[in-house]
């Protein structure tokens, strides 16, 4: 099976991660690099998708400044969402080879559903609502465990998913997440009632994403990835 280069960037600003994505996307379009999966955590940031409505931003500029939360516009699909420490952000940069976009998003969901099942959590899809969901105890609406927002250009993907592991869920109160007013976010830690390290979930995501996309995972350091981009030409 073709390789999937896995690079864990650690804590990295949204802007730096986006700039790196753009380099990889250009190289992938040119066939100069294999498929890549970037993992990272972001410092507190709110990102607005192409279809975002400002009314779903509930905090003023002053409040965001006080809480050290950035606000960024993006070219991904979807509305507004939050990224921050304790959340696995995954950026798959894949050549879909003209596969269906709907299939791609459902496959991302499936990988996270299977990873959640490894923790004993039953996650599922809700028709018309992208991402994965869980039913918390009690007679309350389902909550969102992971969000998805992607961009596809010439069949090469960018942006991706955000999987809440130990995320401080209070930051979601700054927005109406994904524009869905009557649903809240949740996390593995909240559901399991214990501390959960990101490194507990990352290998599971790698396994299922590689399996579902029929790729062979290969860990590559950030330095190795950058060296590969430098080697294939100044355009990347």
C-alpha positions, -999 to 999 in steps of 0.1 A, spaced: 0 0 0 12 36 -6 28 54 24 11 79 46 37 102 62 27 109 98 42 141 114 34 152 149 40 190 151 32 193 188 19 227 199 19 250 169 1 282 160 -27 279 135 -10 303 111 22 283 111 3 250 106 -17 265 77 15 278 60 30 243 62 -2 227 49 -1 250 19 35 239 11 25 203 14 -6 207 -7 14 223 -35 39 195 -34 12 168 -33 -6 184 -64 28 182 -82 32 145 -72 64 155 -54 55 141 -20 34 112 -6 2 116 13 7 133 47 -11 134 80 -2 163 103 -10 161 140 -9 192 162 -23 211 191 -31 248 186 -30 276 212 -65 290 217 -79 300 184 -114 304 168 -115 296 131 -142 308 107 -151 285 78 -163 296 44 -199 294 55 -194 310 89 -218 335 103 -205 363 126 -236 358 148 -222 325 159 -193 344 175 -205 352 210 -175 370 225 -163 405 218 -128 414 206 -120 426 241 -130 392 256 -110 373 231 -80 395 238 -83 390 275 -85 352 271 -56 352 245 -78 337 218 -70 343 182 -97 347 155 -88 334 120 -107 332 87 -101 300 67 -110 285 34 -123 252 49 -160 243 48 -182 247 78 -190 275 103 -170 286 134 -151 262 157 -126 263 185 -91 248 187 -69 246 217 -47 226 240 -59 191 248 -74 187 213 -60 165 185 -61 185 153 -55 163 123 -47 177 88 -47 149 62 -32 161 29 -43 133 6 -47 129 -31 -83 116 -34 -77 105 -70 -112 117 -79 -129 99 -50 -162 113 -38 -159 142 -13 -188 129 7 -170 96 10 -139 114 23 -157 132 51 -176 100 61 -143 81 62 -128 107 86 -159 103 108 -156 65 106 -119 66 118 -129 87 148 -159 65 156 -137 34 156 -110 52 177 -137 62 202 -150 26 204 -115 16 216 -121 37 247 -155 21 252 -174 51 238 -202 47 213 -199 76 189 -221 80 158 -231 103 129 -262 125 128 -277 130 93 -270 166 82 -245 173 110 -209 167 101 -186 153 128 -191 126 155 -216 126 184 -223 108 216 -253 105 238 -244 117 274 -262 102 304 -296 117 312 -323 131 290 -302 157 273 -293 162 236 -263 145 221 -229 162 223 -202 167 197 -169 148 203 -151 157 171 -156 183 143 -146 182 107 -140 210 82 -121 203 49 -110 220 18 -103 201 -15 -85 216 -45 -77 195 -76 -86 165 -55 -60 172 -28 -73 177 7 -64 201 34 -77 212 69 -93 182 85 -106 173 120 -105 182 156 -109 154 182 -115 166 218 -94 146 242 -87 168 273 -100 200 258 -111 228 282 -147 228 270 -154 263 285 -138 279 255 -167 266 233 -189 290 253 -173 318 232 -191 305 201 -221 286 188 -200 256 177 -205 249 140 -236 271 142 -256 245 160 -271 264 190 -287 235 209 -257 212 210 -226 213 232 -191 199 228 -177 171 249 -143 153 253 -129 119 261 -119 131 296 -155 142 303 -170 110 290 -145 87 307 -142 106 340 -104 103 340 -73 120 326 -66 110 290 -33 118 272 -33 128 236 -8 100 229 -35 75 240 -57 85 211 -32 94 183 -21 58 176 -57 47 173 -65 75 148 -34 67 128 -43 30 127 -79 36 115 -71 64 91 -44 43 75 -66 12 73 -96 30 59 -76 49 33 -55 18 24 -22 35 33 9 24 52 17 47 81 53 60 83 64 83 111 84 113 99 98 141 121 90 177 114 127 182 103 125 153 79 93 166 64 107 200 59 139 185 44 117 166 19 99 197 9 132 216 5 146 188 -15 118 187 -41 122 224 -50 119 260 -39 83 262 -49 74 240 -19 
